[in-house]
Amino acid sequence: MAETTFMFGVGATKAGTSWLYQYMQQHPDCHMPGFKELHYFDAIDNGKLKRERVRIVTMRKELVAKRKVAGSAQAVRLAMRIKECDQWLALLRQDVEDVAGYSEFMTARAGMARLVGDITPSYALLSEERLTRMAQLAPRVRFVYLLRDPIDRLWSNVRMMATRTKSEPEAAQAEALRIFDRFVAGQDVGLTGRSDYAGALGRMNRALRPEDVFVAFFEELFSDAVVSRLCAFLGIAFRPGAYDKVEHGGVPMRLDDGRRSVARRLLAPQYEQVQELLGELPARWQTNRMEPK
């Protein structure tokens, strides 16, 4: 265990974490759980272990159904994932925090992997105290935080939420605008928290050592330059990524100019504070933060 690095992908939501999960899942130096977003520490802190159990039970049922009609090779892989669900459920059903059990789950199938990872974007909302305890989980713990242009990230998050309940394009568009308006009115705490890069960076700066945190922009992530820096930070060999492969790109929807202008005003502090903390912003950020003439 002393030679294994623990990596937490702590966000942001809709900022490339699914692509990162796929990249690391296929990397020979890494071992990732069979499903992204374990939601262990946020479920513990927010009293939502029961909800997580329901989510995994639902996932398990879907895997069982797929296994019944799968070919032999795929059936073997699905059986392994079902077993992993059972092991994860056993931990969740304890209803109390079990850091040793969490660590055992993460490393049990890691073999000779140099890194194990838990990519759960909502970890960016965790308290400083929780982040500090996570950093003490193993001798080597690393945190990765990806940021995307605030307006683009917000609208992508809203579209994802809308399509979870509405499948028809017109209904999904209307639902997305309804969710966006709730955000503007301050009625969606989750969206507000996920849009607060400055708050997340501040908590990480206070809770973690700078050398244990890797921050990158979504707009620059898909390149050898950034991925090679990430691999060096994590202590794994560099391998080029599938930079043109979009993970969970979502259904295209239009954000009208009036609402975009409102989002620009509300998120202006994020542009300013991220620039103060990280320096020069990507071109997309510079364009979106300026009101069109």
C-alpha positions as CSV (number, residue, x, y, z in Angstrom):
1,M,0.0,0.0,0.0
2,A,2.9,2.4,0.7
3,E,3.8,2.4,-3.0
4,T,0.2,3.0,-4.2
5,T,-1.0,6.6,-4.9
6,F,-4.6,7.5,-4.1
7,M,-6.1,10.0,-6.5
8,F,-9.3,11.9,-5.9
9,G,-10.8,13.6,-8.9
10,V,-12.8,16.2,-7.1
11,G,-14.5,18.0,-10.0
12,A,-15.8,20.1,-11.4
13,T,-19.0,18.6,-12.7
14,K,-19.2,18.7,-16.5
15,A,-15.5,19.8,-16.8
16,G,-13.9,16.6,-18.3
17,T,-14.0,14.2,-15.3
18,S,-15.7,11.5,-17.4
19,W,-13.0,11.7,-20.0
20,L,-10.4,11.6,-17.2
21,Y,-12.1,8.5,-15.7
22,Q,-12.0,6.7,-19.1
23,Y,-8.4,7.7,-19.7
24,M,-7.3,6.4,-16.3
25,Q,-9.4,3.2,-16.5
26,Q,-7.6,2.3,-19.7
27,H,-4.1,3.2,-18.3
28,P,-2.0,0.1,-17.3
29,D,-0.6,1.9,-14.3
30,C,-4.1,2.7,-12.8
31,H,-6.9,0.8,-11.2
32,M,-10.3,2.5,-11.2
33,P,-13.6,1.2,-9.8
34,G,-16.0,-0.2,-12.4
35,F,-18.3,2.8,-12.0
36,K,-17.4,6.4,-11.8
37,E,-18.5,8.5,-8.9
38,L,-18.4,6.5,-5.7
39,H,-19.9,9.4,-3.7
40,Y,-18.6,7.9,-0.4
41,F,-17.4,10.9,1.5
42,D,-20.1,13.3,0.5
43,A,-22.8,10.6,1.3
44,I,-21.2,10.1,4.7
45,D,-21.1,13.9,5.4
46,N,-24.6,14.6,4.1
47,G,-26.4,11.6,5.6
48,K,-27.2,10.2,2.1
49,L,-25.8,6.6,2.3
50,K,-29.4,5.2,1.8
51,R,-29.7,7.1,-1.5
52,E,-26.3,5.8,-2.6
53,R,-27.4,2.2,-1.8
54,V,-30.5,2.7,-3.9
55,R,-28.4,4.0,-6.8
56,I,-26.0,1.0,-6.6
57,V,-28.9,-1.5,-6.3
58,T,-30.4,0.0,-9.4
59,M,-27.1,-0.3,-11.2
60,R,-26.7,-3.9,-10.1
61,K,-30.2,-4.8,-11.5
62,E,-29.3,-3.3,-14.8
63,L,-26.0,-5.3,-14.9
64,V,-27.9,-8.5,-14.1
65,A,-30.3,-7.9,-16.9
66,K,-27.5,-7.3,-19.4
67,R,-25.7,-10.4,-18.2
68,K,-28.7,-12.6,-19.0
69,V,-28.5,-11.7,-22.7
70,A,-24.7,-11.2,-23.0
71,G,-22.3,-13.4,-24.8
72,S,-19.8,-15.5,-22.8
73,A,-16.9,-13.0,-22.7
74,Q,-19.2,-10.0,-21.9
75,A,-21.0,-12.1,-19.3
76,V,-17.7,-12.7,-17.4
77,R,-17.0,-9.0,-17.3
78,L,-20.5,-8.2,-16.2
79,A,-20.2,-10.8,-13.4
80,M,-17.1,-9.1,-12.2
81,R,-18.9,-5.8,-12.1
82,I,-21.9,-7.3,-10.3
83,K,-19.5,-8.7,-7.7
84,E,-18.0,-5.3,-7.3
85,C,-21.4,-3.8,-6.7
86,D,-22.0,-6.3,-4.0
87,Q,-18.7,-5.5,-2.3
88,W,-19.5,-1.8,-2.5
89,L,-23.0,-2.3,-1.1
90,A,-21.6,-4.2,1.8
91,L,-19.6,-1.2,2.8
92,L,-22.5,1.2,2.3
93,R,-24.8,-0.9,4.4
94,Q,-22.7,-0.4,7.4
95,D,-24.3,3.1,7.7
96,V,-21.2,4.4,9.4
97,E,-17.9,5.7,8.1
98,D,-15.3,2.9,7.5
99,V,-12.2,4.4,6.0
100,A,-10.3,1.1,6.3
101,G,-13.1,-0.6,4.5
102,Y,-13.1,2.1,1.8
103,S,-9.3,1.7,1.3
104,E,-9.7,-2.1,1.1
105,F,-12.4,-1.8,-1.6
106,M,-10.2,0.6,-3.6
107,T,-7.1,-1.6,-3.5
108,A,-8.5,-5.1,-3.4
109,R,-8.4,-5.6,-7.2
110,A,-5.6,-3.1,-7.9
111,G,-2.9,-5.8,-8.3
112,M,0.4,-4.1,-9.2
113,A,-1.3,-0.8,-10.2
114,R,0.7,2.3,-9.1
115,L,-2.5,4.4,-8.6
116,V,-6.1,3.9,-7.6
117,G,-8.6,6.6,-8.2
118,D,-12.0,7.8,-7.1
119,I,-13.4,10.5,-9.4
120,T,-16.5,12.0,-7.8
121,P,-17.0,15.7,-8.8
122,S,-19.2,16.6,-5.9
123,Y,-16.1,16.1,-3.6
124,A,-15.3,19.6,-4.6
125,L,-18.1,20.7,-2.2
126,L,-16.6,18.9,0.8
127,S,-15.4,20.8,3.9
128,E,-11.8,21.6,4.6
129,E,-11.9,19.1,7.5
130,R,-13.1,16.3,5.2
131,L,-10.5,17.2,2.5
132,T,-7.8,17.1,5.2
133,R,-8.8,13.7,6.4
134,M,-9.0,12.4,2.8
135,A,-5.4,13.6,2.3
136,Q,-4.4,11.4,5.2
137,L,-5.9,8.2,3.8
138,A,-2.6,6.9,2.4
139,P,1.1,7.9,2.3
140,R,0.6,9.4,-1.1
141,V,-2.7,11.1,-1.9
142,R,-3.2,13.4,-4.9
143,F,-6.2,15.6,-5.8
144,V,-7.2,16.6,-9.4
145,Y,-9.5,19.5,-10.0
146,L,-10.7,20.4,-13.5
147,L,-12.3,23.8,-14.3
148,R,-14.4,24.7,-17.4
149,D,-15.5,28.1,-18.5
150,P,-18.2,29.0,-15.9
151,I,-21.0,29.8,-18.3
152,D,-20.3,26.7,-20.4
153,R,-20.1,24.5,-17.4
154,L,-23.3,25.8,-15.9
155,W,-25.3,25.4,-19.1
156,S,-23.9,21.9,-19.6
157,N,-24.8,20.9,-16.1
158,V,-28.3,22.3,-16.5
159,R,-28.8,20.4,-19.8
160,M,-27.7,17.2,-18.1
161,M,-30.2,17.7,-15.3
162,A,-33.0,18.5,-17.8
163,T,-32.5,15.4,-19.9
164,R,-32.6,13.2,-16.9
165,T,-36.4,13.8,-16.6
166,K,-37.4,15.0,-20.1
167,S,-36.6,13.0,-23.2
168,E,-38.4,15.1,-25.8
169,P,-36.3,17.9,-27.2
170,E,-38.9,20.7,-26.6
171,A,-39.7,19.5,-23.1
172,A,-36.0,19.2,-22.3
173,Q,-35.3,22.7,-23.5
174,A,-38.1,24.1,-21.4
175,E,-37.0,22.1,-18.4
176,A,-33.4,23.4,-18.9
177,L,-34.6,27.0,-18.9
178,R,-36.7,26.3,-15.8
179,I,-33.7,24.9,-14.0
180,F,-31.5,27.8,-15.1
181,D,-34.1,30.3,-13.8
182,R,-34.1,28.5,-10.4
183,F,-30.3,28.9,-10.3
184,V,-30.6,32.6,-11.0
185,A,-33.2,33.0,-8.3
186,G,-30.8,31.2,-5.8
187,Q,-33.1,28.2,-5.5
188,D,-30.7,25.5,-6.5
189,V,-28.0,25.1,-3.9
190,G,-26.3,22.3,-5.8
191,L,-25.9,24.3,-9.0
192,T,-24.7,27.3,-7.0
193,G,-22.1,25.2,-5.1
194,R,-20.8,23.5,-8.3
195,S,-20.4,26.9,-9.9
196,D,-18.2,28.2,-7.1
197,Y,-14.7,27.5,-8.3
198,A,-13.2,30.2,-6.0
199,G,-14.8,28.6,-3.0
200,A,-13.6,25.1,-3.9
201,L,-10.1,26.3,-4.7
202,G,-10.0,28.2,-1.4
203,R,-11.0,25.2,0.6
204,M,-8.4,23.0,-1.1
205,N,-5.7,25.7,-0.7
206,R,-6.4,25.8,3.1
207,A,-6.8,22.0,3.6
208,L,-4.2,20.5,1.3
209,R,-0.5,20.9,0.4
210,P,0.0,22.7,-2.9
211,E,2.2,19.9,-4.2
212,D,-0.7,17.5,-3.7
213,V,-3.2,19.4,-6.0
214,F,-3.3,19.5,-9.8
215,V,-5.6,22.1,-11.4
216,A,-6.2,22.2,-15.1
217,F,-8.6,23.9,-17.5
218,F,-11.0,21.8,-19.5
219,E,-10.2,23.9,-22.5
220,E,-6.6,22.9,-22.3
221,L,-6.9,19.3,-21.0
222,F,-7.1,17.4,-24.2
223,S,-3.5,17.6,-25.2
224,D,-0.2,15.8,-24.7
225,A,1.2,18.8,-22.9
226,V,-1.4,18.8,-20.1
227,V,-1.8,15.1,-19.9
228,S,1.9,14.5,-19.6
229,R,2.1,17.0,-16.7
230,L,-0.8,15.2,-15.1
231,C,0.8,11.8,-15.4
232,A,4.1,13.2,-14.0
233,F,2.1,14.6,-11.0
234,L,0.4,11.3,-10.4
235,G,3.6,9.2,-10.8
236,I,2.4,7.2,-13.8
237,A,3.8,6.7,-17.3
238,F,2.6,9.2,-19.9
239,R,0.3,7.8,-22.5
240,P,-1.5,9.9,-25.2
241,G,-5.2,10.2,-24.7
242,A,-8.2,9.9,-27.1
243,Y,-8.4,13.7,-27.2
244,D,-11.2,13.8,-29.8
245,K,-13.5,11.5,-27.8
246,V,-16.3,13.3,-26.1
247,E,-17.7,11.7,-23.0
248,H,-21.3,12.6,-22.1
249,G,-21.4,15.6,-24.3
250,G,-25.1,16.0,-23.8
251,V,-28.0,17.1,-26.0
252,P,-27.5,20.5,-27.7
253,M,-29.8,23.3,-26.4
254,R,-29.7,27.0,-26.8
255,L,-29.2,29.5,-24.0
256,D,-30.8,32.7,-25.1
257,D,-28.8,36.0,-25.1
258,G,-30.8,37.4,-22.2
259,R,-30.1,34.5,-19.9
260,R,-26.5,34.3,-21.0
261,S,-26.1,37.9,-20.0
262,V,-27.5,37.2,-16.6
263,A,-25.2,34.2,-16.2
264,R,-22.2,36.4,-17.2
265,R,-23.1,38.9,-14.5
266,L,-23.7,36.3,-11.8
267,L,-20.5,34.4,-12.6
268,A,-18.3,37.4,-13.1
269,P,-16.7,37.0,-9.6
270,Q,-15.7,33.4,-10.6
271,Y,-13.8,34.7,-13.7
272,E,-12.1,37.3,-11.6
273,Q,-11.1,35.2,-8.6
274,V,-9.9,32.2,-10.7
275,Q,-7.7,34.6,-12.7
276,E,-6.3,36.0,-9.4
277,L,-5.6,32.4,-8.2
278,L,-4.4,30.7,-11.4
279,G,-3.2,33.5,-13.7
280,E,-4.1,33.8,-17.4
281,L,-7.4,32.3,-18.4
282,P,-8.0,30.3,-21.6
283,A,-9.3,32.1,-24.6
284,R,-12.8,30.7,-24.2
285,W,-13.0,32.1,-20.7
286,Q,-11.9,35.5,-22.0
287,T,-14.5,35.5,-24.7
288,N,-17.4,34.4,-22.5
289,R,-16.7,36.8,-19.7
290,M,-17.0,39.8,-22.1
291,E,-20.5,41.2,-23.0
292,P,-20.9,41.2,-26.8
293,K,-20.9,44.6,-28.4
